[in-house]
Amino acid sequence: MIEFQHVSKQYSPDAMALSDVSLNVAKGELVFLAGPSGAGKSTLLKMIAAMELPSSGNVIVNGQDIGKIKPAGLPFLRRNLGLIFQQQRLLVDRSVLANVMLPLLVTGAPKLAAEQRARAALDKVGLLARALSLPQELSGGEQQRVAIARAIVNRPQIILADEPTANLDRASANLVLDALRAFHSVGVTCVISTHDEQELEGATRVIHLKQGQLIDGAIG
């Protein structure tokens, strides 16, 4: 489902974010990207979403080479992706429910259908009771679970989560990870980056990055 073929990303002559990375992620896998800040984890995830393009090599997602996708084709690619980042970017002047409905409304879904699916997504992350709350009335962990609900409301084939538990306490972090594992259990491919070694306990596959290079665990 995801393939990197000798991918490098260089932002400037002295800033190599990724260096000759080759890896495969199969459909339905749950993969952790591990490594310290600056290891290249965020760049790798952004390439899967075609938010960054490789300086060399090829990134294949669902059979498409992201370097060859025309701008008009990017929304179709991203419709199959659920993106979760450290900064949730929830709209503070809209309810939790309205935030989760937004991706559906943008793609033209009828309001009633969007609300039904948004409520179902919130129920899956245990926050249906907070649907009418404003984001700032929620804890950091709850806001991150709202971000997960928003990411999965389009029923994506792939979830990309960039340090989704950063700055959360252990209990909140575990709830966020439990929500992600629940989607993996029904066949969604999940790629999750982390620098927290505790989150890797029991993981079936970990890809380690250091200074833009793979350490181990790359080819599936």
GUVEX-17466 format. One line per 3 residues: their letters; for each residue x, y, z of N, C-alpha, C. Coordinates in nm, 2 decimals, padded with zeros to 4 digits. Each point is the difference from the previous one (the first is absolute). Layout:
a	X:Y:Z:X:Y:Z:X:Y:Z; ...
//
This chain:
mie	00.08:-00.12:00.00:-00.08:00.12:00.00:00.09:00.13:00.00; 00.11:-00.01:00.07:00.10:00.11:00.00:00.13:-00.05:-00.03; 00.07:00.06:-00.09:00.14:-00.04:-00.04:00.09:00.12:-00.02
fqh	00.11:00.00:00.07:00.11:00.09:-00.03:00.11:-00.07:-00.07; 00.05:00.06:-00.11:00.10:-00.06:-00.08:00.12:00.10:-00.01; 00.10:-00.03:00.09:00.12:00.08:00.00:-00.03:00.15:00.01
vsk	-00.08:00.04:00.10:-00.05:00.14:00.01:00.10:00.08:00.08; 00.03:00.12:-00.05:00.08:00.10:00.07:-00.08:00.13:-00.01; 00.01:00.08:00.11:-00.06:00.13:00.00:00.11:00.10:00.06
qys	00.03:00.10:-00.08:00.10:00.10:00.03:-00.06:00.13:-00.01; 00.00:00.08:00.12:-00.06:00.13:00.00:00.10:00.11:-00.04; 00.13:-00.03:00.03:00.10:00.09:-00.04:00.13:-00.08:00.00
pda	00.11:00.06:-00.05:00.13:-00.08:-00.01:00.04:-00.06:00.13; -00.03:00.06:00.12:00.04:-00.06:00.13:-00.12:-00.05:00.08; -00.12:-00.02:-00.07:-00.11:-00.05:00.08:-00.06:-00.12:-00.08
mal	00.04:-00.12:00.03:-00.05:-00.12:-00.06:-00.10:-00.06:00.10; -00.13:00.00:-00.03:-00.10:-00.05:00.09:-00.01:-00.15:-00.01; 00.01:-00.06:-00.12:-00.01:-00.14:-00.02:00.11:-00.04:-00.10
sdv	00.07:-00.12:00.02:00.11:-00.04:-00.08:-00.02:-00.14:-00.04; -00.03:-00.03:-00.13:-00.01:-00.13:-00.06:-00.08:-00.09:00.08; -00.13:00.04:00.02:-00.09:-00.08:00.08:-00.08:-00.09:-00.09
sln	00.00:-00.13:00.03:-00.08:-00.10:-00.07:-00.08:-00.08:00.10; -00.14:-00.01:-00.02:-00.08:-00.07:00.10:-00.13:-00.03:-00.07; -00.07:-00.10:00.06:-00.13:-00.04:-00.05:-00.10:-00.01:00.12
vak	-00.12:00.04:-00.01:-00.10:-00.01:00.10:-00.12:-00.07:-00.07; -00.04:-00.12:00.05:-00.10:-00.08:-00.07:-00.14:00.05:00.05; -00.10:-00.03:-00.08:-00.14:00.03:00.04:-00.03:-00.06:00.13
gel	-00.06:00.08:00.09:-00.04:-00.05:00.13:00.10:00.00:00.11; 00.12:00.04:-00.03:00.11:00.00:00.10:-00.02:00.11:00.10; 00.06:-00.02:00.12:00.02:00.11:00.10:00.14:00.01:00.02
vfl	00.06:00.12:-00.04:00.14:00.02:00.00:00.03:00.12:00.08; 00.10:-00.01:00.09:00.05:00.12:00.07:00.13:00.05:-00.06; 00.01:00.13:-00.02:00.13:00.06:-00.03:00.06:00.06:00.12
agp	00.12:-00.05:00.04:00.06:00.04:00.12:00.13:00.07:-00.03; 00.03:00.10:00.09:00.13:00.07:-00.01:-00.02:00.14:00.06; 00.12:00.06:00.03:00.00:00.13:00.07:-00.06:00.11:-00.09
sga	-00.02:00.11:00.06:-00.04:00.12:-00.08:00.11:00.03:-00.11; -00.05:00.03:-00.12:00.10:00.03:-00.11:00.05:-00.13:-00.07; -00.06:-00.11:00.03:00.04:-00.13:-00.06:-00.05:-00.01:-00.14
gks	-00.11:00.07:-00.03:-00.06:-00.01:-00.14:-00.14:-00.06:00.00; -00.06:-00.02:00.12:-00.13:-00.07:00.01:-00.11:00.09:-00.06; 00.00:00.12:00.03:-00.10:00.09:-00.05:00.01:00.02:-00.16
tll	00.12:00.01:-00.04:00.02:00.01:-00.15:-00.05:-00.13:-00.07; 00.03:-00.11:00.06:-00.05:-00.13:-00.06:-00.15:00.00:-00.01; -00.07:00.04:00.11:-00.14:-00.01:00.00:-00.06:00.11:-00.10
kmi	00.06:00.11:-00.01:-00.05:00.11:-00.09:00.02:-00.05:-00.15; 00.10:-00.08:-00.03:00.02:-00.05:-00.13:-00.11:-00.10:-00.04; -00.04:-00.08:00.10:-00.11:-00.09:-00.03:-00.13:00.07:-00.04
aam	-00.02:00.12:00.06:-00.12:00.08:-00.03:00.03:00.10:-00.11; 00.11:-00.01:-00.07:00.04:00.09:-00.11:00.01:00.14:00.05; 00.02:00.03:00.12:00.02:00.13:00.05:00.15:00.05:-00.02
elp	00.09:-00.10:-00.02:00.13:00.02:-00.04:00.04:-00.10:-00.11; 00.08:00.04:-00.09:00.04:-00.09:-00.11:00.15:-00.03:00.02; 00.04:-00.12:-00.04:00.14:-00.05:00.01:00.09:00.08:-00.09
ssg	00.12:00.02:00.05:00.11:00.06:-00.08:00.05:-00.10:-00.10; 00.00:-00.13:00.04:00.03:-00.11:-00.09:-00.07:-00.12:00.05; -00.02:-00.10:-00.09:-00.07:-00.12:00.04:-00.15:00.01:-00.03
nvi	-00.08:-00.10:00.04:-00.14:-00.01:-00.03:-00.08:-00.04:00.12; -00.11:00.07:00.02:-00.10:-00.04:00.11:-00.13:-00.04:-00.07; -00.03:-00.13:00.03:-00.12:-00.05:-00.06:-00.11:-00.02:00.11
vng	-00.12:00.05:-00.02:-00.11:-00.01:00.09:-00.12:-00.05:-00.07; -00.05:-00.11:00.04:-00.12:-00.06:-00.07:00.03:-00.01:-00.15; 00.12:-00.04:-00.04:00.03:-00.02:-00.14:00.03:00.13:-00.08
qdi	00.00:00.11:00.07:00.03:00.13:-00.07:00.13:00.06:00.05; 00.08:00.04:-00.10:00.12:00.07:00.03:-00.03:00.14:00.03; 00.02:00.04:00.13:-00.04:00.14:00.04:00.07:00.11:-00.08
gki	00.12:-00.03:-00.05:00.07:00.10:-00.08:-00.06:00.03:-00.13; -00.09:-00.09:-00.05:-00.06:00.01:-00.13:-00.15:00.04:00.01; -00.05:00.02:00.12:-00.14:00.04:00.01:-00.01:00.15:-00.03
kpa	-00.10:00.03:-00.08:-00.02:00.14:-00.03:-00.08:00.06:00.11; 00.01:00.13:00.02:-00.07:00.07:00.11:-00.15:-00.04:00.01; -00.06:-00.01:-00.11:-00.15:-00.03:00.00:-00.02:-00.14:00.06
glp	00.10:-00.09:00.00:-00.02:-00.13:00.06:00.03:-00.02:00.14; 00.06:00.11:00.06:00.04:-00.01:00.15:-00.12:-00.02:00.09; -00.11:00.08:-00.02:-00.12:-00.03:00.09:-00.05:-00.14:00.00
flr	00.01:-00.07:-00.12:-00.05:-00.13:00.00:00.10:-00.09:00.08; 00.13:00.02:-00.01:00.10:-00.08:00.08:-00.03:00.02:00.14; -00.02:00.13:00.05:-00.01:00.03:00.14:-00.13:-00.04:00.06
rnl	-00.10:-00.02:-00.09:-00.13:-00.05:00.05:00.01:-00.14:00.06; 00.10:-00.07:-00.04:00.02:-00.14:00.05:00.10:00.00:00.12; 00.04:00.12:00.04:00.09:00.02:00.12:-00.06:00.07:00.11
gli	00.03:-00.05:00.12:-00.04:00.07:00.12:00.12:00.06:00.07; 00.01:00.13:00.01:00.12:00.07:00.04:-00.02:00.05:00.15; 00.10:-00.03:00.09:-00.01:00.04:00.14:00.14:00.05:00.03
fqq	00.00:00.13:00.04:00.12:00.07:00.04:00.00:00.05:00.14; 00.12:00.03:00.05:00.01:00.05:00.14:-00.10:00.12:00.03; 00.01:00.09:-00.09:-00.09:00.12:00.01:-00.13:-00.04:-00.07
qrl	-00.11:-00.01:00.08:-00.12:-00.06:-00.05:-00.07:00.10:-00.10; 00.02:00.13:00.02:-00.06:00.10:-00.09:-00.15:-00.01:00.00; -00.06:-00.03:00.11:-00.14:00.00:00.01:-00.05:00.15:00.00
lvd	-00.12:00.02:-00.06:-00.05:00.13:-00.01:-00.07:00.04:00.13; 00.06:00.10:00.07:-00.05:00.03:00.14:-00.14:00.06:00.01; -00.05:00.05:-00.11:-00.13:00.06:00.00:-00.11:-00.09:-00.05
rsv	00.04:-00.13:-00.02:-00.10:-00.10:-00.04:00.00:-00.11:00.10; -00.12:-00.07:00.01:-00.01:-00.11:00.10:00.09:-00.12:-00.05; 00.02:-00.09:00.09:00.07:-00.12:-00.03:-00.07:-00.07:-00.12
lan	-00.13:-00.01:00.00:-00.07:-00.07:-00.10:00.02:00.07:-00.14; 00.00:00.14:00.00:00.02:00.07:-00.12:00.14:-00.02:-00.05; 00.10:-00.01:00.08:00.13:-00.02:-00.04:00.01:-00.13:-00.07
vml	-00.06:-00.11:00.05:00.01:-00.13:-00.06:-00.08:-00.01:-00.13; -00.11:00.08:-00.01:-00.08:00.00:-00.12:00.07:00.07:-00.11; 00.09:00.09:00.02:00.06:00.09:-00.10:00.06:-00.08:-00.12
pll	00.08:-00.10:00.02:00.06:-00.07:-00.12:-00.11:-00.06:-00.09; -00.11:-00.04:00.05:-00.11:-00.05:-00.08:-00.07:00.11:-00.07; -00.03:00.11:00.06:-00.06:00.11:-00.06:00.08:00.06:-00.11
vtg	00.13:00.00:00.01:00.09:00.06:-00.10:-00.01:-00.09:-00.13; -00.02:-00.13:00.02:-00.01:-00.08:-00.12:-00.14:-00.02:-00.05; -00.10:00.08:00.05:-00.13:00.01:-00.05:-00.10:-00.10:00.06
apk	00.03:-00.06:00.11:-00.10:-00.09:00.07:-00.12:00.08:00.05; -00.12:-00.05:-00.01:-00.11:00.07:00.06:00.02:00.01:00.15; -00.06:00.11:00.05:00.03:00.04:00.14:-00.05:-00.11:00.10
laa	-00.12:-00.06:-00.03:-00.05:-00.10:00.09:00.09:-00.13:00.00; 00.04:-00.04:-00.12:00.09:-00.11:00.00:00.13:00.02:00.06; 00.05:00.13:-00.02:00.13:00.04:00.07:-00.01:-00.01:00.15
eqr	-00.11:00.05:00.05:-00.02:00.00:00.15:-00.01:-00.14:00.05; -00.07:-00.09:-00.07:-00.01:-00.14:00.04:00.13:-00.07:00.01; 00.08:00.02:-00.11:00.14:-00.06:00.00:00.09:00.06:00.10
ara	-00.01:00.13:00.02:00.08:00.07:00.10:-00.03:-00.05:00.14; -00.13:-00.02:00.03:-00.04:-00.05:00.13:00.05:-00.15:00.02; 00.00:-00.08:-00.11:00.05:-00.13:00.01:00.15:00.00:00.03
ald	00.07:00.09:-00.07:00.15:00.01:00.02:00.03:00.04:00.15; -00.07:00.10:00.05:00.02:00.04:00.14:-00.03:-00.11:00.10; -00.10:-00.08:-00.04:-00.04:-00.12:00.09:00.12:-00.10:00.00
kvg	00.06:-00.01:-00.11:00.11:-00.10:-00.01:00.12:00.04:00.09; 00.02:00.13:00.02:00.11:00.05:00.08:-00.04:00.03:00.14; -00.13:-00.03:00.03:-00.05:00.02:00.14:-00.04:00.14:00.04
lla	-00.03:00.08:-00.10:-00.03:00.14:00.03:-00.13:00.05:-00.05; -00.09:-00.09:-00.03:-00.13:00.04:-00.05:-00.07:00.10:00.10; 00.02:-00.02:00.13:-00.07:00.08:00.10:00.05:00.14:00.00
ral	00.12:00.03:-00.07:00.05:00.13:00.00:-00.02:00.07:-00.14; -00.09:-00.06:-00.08:-00.02:00.05:-00.14:-00.02:00.15:-00.01; -00.08:00.05:00.10:-00.04:00.14:-00.01:00.09:00.10:00.08
slp	00.11:-00.06:00.06:00.10:00.08:00.07:00.09:00.08:-00.10; 00.06:00.10:00.04:00.10:00.07:-00.08:00.14:-00.06:00.03; 00.09:00.00:-00.09:00.13:-00.07:00.02:00.07:00.04:00.12
qel	00.00:00.13:00.03:00.07:00.05:00.12:-00.06:-00.05:00.13; -00.11:-00.06:00.00:-00.06:-00.05:00.12:00.04:-00.15:00.03; 00.08:-00.05:-00.10:00.05:-00.14:00.02:00.15:00.00:00.04
sgg	00.04:-00.11:00.06:00.14:-00.02:00.03:00.08:-00.02:-00.12; 00.13:00.01:00.01:00.09:-00.02:-00.11:-00.02:-00.14:-00.07; -00.01:-00.10:00.09:-00.03:-00.14:-00.05:-00.13:-00.01:-00.07
eqq	-00.10:00.07:00.05:-00.13:-00.01:-00.07:00.00:00.07:-00.13; 00.07:00.12:-00.01:00.02:00.07:-00.12:00.07:-00.09:-00.11; 00.10:-00.08:00.05:00.07:-00.08:-00.10:-00.10:-00.12:-00.05
rva	-00.08:-00.04:00.09:-00.10:-00.11:-00.04:-00.10:00.06:-00.10; -00.04:00.13:00.02:-00.08:00.07:-00.10:00.07:00.00:-00.13; 00.13:00.03:00.00:00.08:00.01:-00.13:00.00:-00.14:-00.06
iar	00.00:-00.11:00.07:-00.01:-00.13:-00.05:-00.13:-00.02:-00.07; -00.11:00.04:00.07:-00.13:-00.02:-00.05:-00.02:00.08:-00.13; 00.06:00.12:-00.01:-00.01:00.08:-00.12:00.08:-00.07:-00.11
aiv	00.12:-00.06:00.03:00.08:-00.07:-00.10:-00.07:-00.12:-00.05; -00.08:-00.07:00.07:-00.06:-00.13:-00.04:-00.14:00.02:-00.06; -00.06:00.12:00.01:-00.14:00.01:-00.04:-00.02:-00.03:-00.15
nrp	00.11:00.02:-00.08:-00.01:-00.03:-00.14:00.03:-00.15:-00.03; 00.01:-00.08:00.11:00.03:-00.14:-00.02:00.12:-00.03:-00.08; 00.12:00.06:00.04:00.12:-00.01:-00.08:00.06:-00.14:00.00
qii	00.08:-00.04:-00.10:00.06:-00.12:00.00:00.13:00.00:00.08; 00.06:00.12:00.02:00.13:00.01:00.07:-00.02:00.12:00.10; 00.05:-00.02:00.12:00.01:00.10:00.10:00.15:00.03:00.02
lad	00.03:00.13:-00.01:00.14:00.05:00.03:-00.01:00.08:00.13; 00.07:-00.03:00.10:00.00:00.07:00.13:00.14:00.04:00.04; 00.02:00.13:00.00:00.13:00.06:00.03:00.01:00.04:00.14
ept	00.07:-00.08:00.09:00.01:00.02:00.14:-00.13:00.04:00.06; -00.10:-00.09:-00.01:-00.14:00.03:00.04:-00.01:00.01:00.15; 00.10:-00.05:00.08:-00.01:00.00:00.14:00.09:00.10:00.07
anl	00.07:00.08:-00.08:00.10:00.10:00.05:-00.07:00.09:00.10; 00.06:00.03:00.11:-00.05:00.09:00.10:-00.12:-00.04:00.07; -00.04:-00.13:-00.01:-00.11:-00.06:00.08:00.05:-00.08:00.11
dra	-00.08:-00.01:00.11:00.04:-00.08:00.11:-00.02:-00.15:-00.04; 00.05:-00.09:00.08:00.00:-00.14:-00.05:-00.14:-00.06:-00.02; -00.09:00.04:00.09:-00.14:-00.05:-00.01:-00.07:00.05:-00.13
san	00.02:00.13:-00.03:-00.06:00.05:-00.12:00.07:-00.06:-00.13; 00.13:-00.02:00.01:00.08:-00.05:-00.11:-00.05:-00.14:-00.03; -00.03:-00.08:00.11:-00.05:-00.14:-00.02:-00.13:00.00:-00.07
lvl	-00.09:00.09:00.04:-00.13:00.01:-00.07:00.01:00.03:-00.15; 00.09:00.09:-00.03:00.02:00.04:-00.14:00.05:-00.12:-00.08; 00.10:-00.07:00.06:00.05:-00.12:-00.07:-00.10:-00.11:-00.01
dal	-00.08:-00.02:00.10:-00.11:-00.10:00.00:-00.10:00.03:-00.12; -00.03:00.13:-00.02:-00.09:00.04:-00.10:00.06:-00.03:-00.14; 00.13:00.02:-00.02:00.07:-00.03:-00.12:00.01:-00.15:-00.02
raf	00.03:-00.08:00.10:00.00:-00.14:-00.01:-00.14:-00.06:-00.04; -00.10:00.07:00.05:-00.14:-00.05:-00.03:-00.02:00.01:-00.15; 00.04:00.11:-00.06:-00.02:00.01:-00.15:00.09:-00.10:-00.07
hsv	00.12:-00.02:00.05:00.09:-00.10:-00.06:-00.07:-00.14:00.00; -00.07:-00.03:00.11:-00.06:-00.13:00.02:-00.11:-00.03:-00.11; -00.05:00.10:-00.06:-00.10:-00.02:-00.10:00.05:00.02:-00.14
gvt	00.14:00.00:-00.01:00.06:-00.01:-00.13:00.06:00.13:-00.06; 00.00:00.11:00.08:00.06:00.12:-00.04:00.15:00.00:00.02; 00.08:00.03:-00.10:00.14:00.01:00.01:00.04:00.12:00.08
cvi	00.08:-00.02:00.10:00.04:00.11:00.09:00.15:00.02:00.00; 00.05:00.12:-00.02:00.14:00.03:00.02:00.01:00.11:00.10; 00.07:-00.03:00.12:00.00:00.09:00.11:00.14:00.04:00.04
sth	00.03:00.12:00.01:00.14:00.04:00.04:00.00:00.03:00.15; 00.11:-00.03:00.06:00.02:00.03:00.15:00.14:00.00:00.03; 00.03:00.08:00.11:00.13:-00.01:00.06:00.00:-00.06:00.14
deq	-00.12:-00.05:00.03:-00.03:-00.06:00.14:00.02:-00.15:-00.01; 00.11:-00.04:00.06:00.03:-00.15:00.00:-00.11:-00.08:00.06; -00.07:00.05:00.10:-00.11:-00.08:00.06:-00.11:-00.04:-00.09
ele	-00.02:00.09:-00.10:-00.11:-00.03:-00.10:00.04:-00.12:-00.09; 00.13:-00.03:-00.01:00.04:-00.11:-00.09:-00.01:-00.14:00.07; -00.03:00.00:00.12:-00.02:-00.13:00.07:-00.11:-00.08:-00.06
gat	00.03:-00.12:-00.04:-00.11:-00.09:-00.06:-00.02:00.03:-00.15; 00.07:00.10:-00.06:-00.03:00.03:-00.14:00.06:-00.11:-00.09; -00.08:-00.03:-00.10:00.04:-00.11:-00.09:00.10:00.04:-00.10
rvi	00.01:00.13:-00.03:00.10:00.05:-00.10:00.04:00.15:00.04; 00.13:00.02:00.01:00.05:00.13:00.02:00.11:00.03:-00.10; -00.01:00.12:-00.06:00.10:00.05:-00.09:00.07:00.11:00.07
hlk	00.13:-00.02:00.02:00.09:00.10:00.07:00.07:00.09:-00.10; -00.01:00.13:00.03:00.07:00.10:-00.08:00.10:00.07:00.09; 00.11:00.04:-00.06:00.10:00.08:00.07:00.07:00.09:-00.11
qgq	-00.01:00.13:00.02:00.06:00.09:-00.09:-00.03:-00.03:-00.15; -00.13:-00.03:-00.02:-00.05:-00.02:-00.13:00.03:-00.13:-00.06; 00.06:-00.09:00.07:00.03:-00.14:-00.05:-00.07:-00.11:00.08
lid	-00.04:-00.10:-00.07:-00.06:-00.12:00.06:00.11:-00.07:00.08; -00.04:-00.04:00.12:00.09:-00.09:00.09:-00.04:-00.14:-00.02; -00.13:-00.03:00.00:-00.04:-00.14:-00.02:-00.15:00.00:-00.02
gai	-00.06:-00.12:-00.03:-00.14:-00.02:-00.01:-00.07:00.06:-00.12; 00.08:00.02:-00.10:-00.06:00.08:-00.12:-00.08:-00.09:-00.09; 00.06:-00.09:-00.07:-00.07:-00.08:-00.10:-00.09:-00.10:00.06
g	-00.13:00.01:-00.03:-00.10:-00.09:00.05:00.00:-00.13:-00.08
//
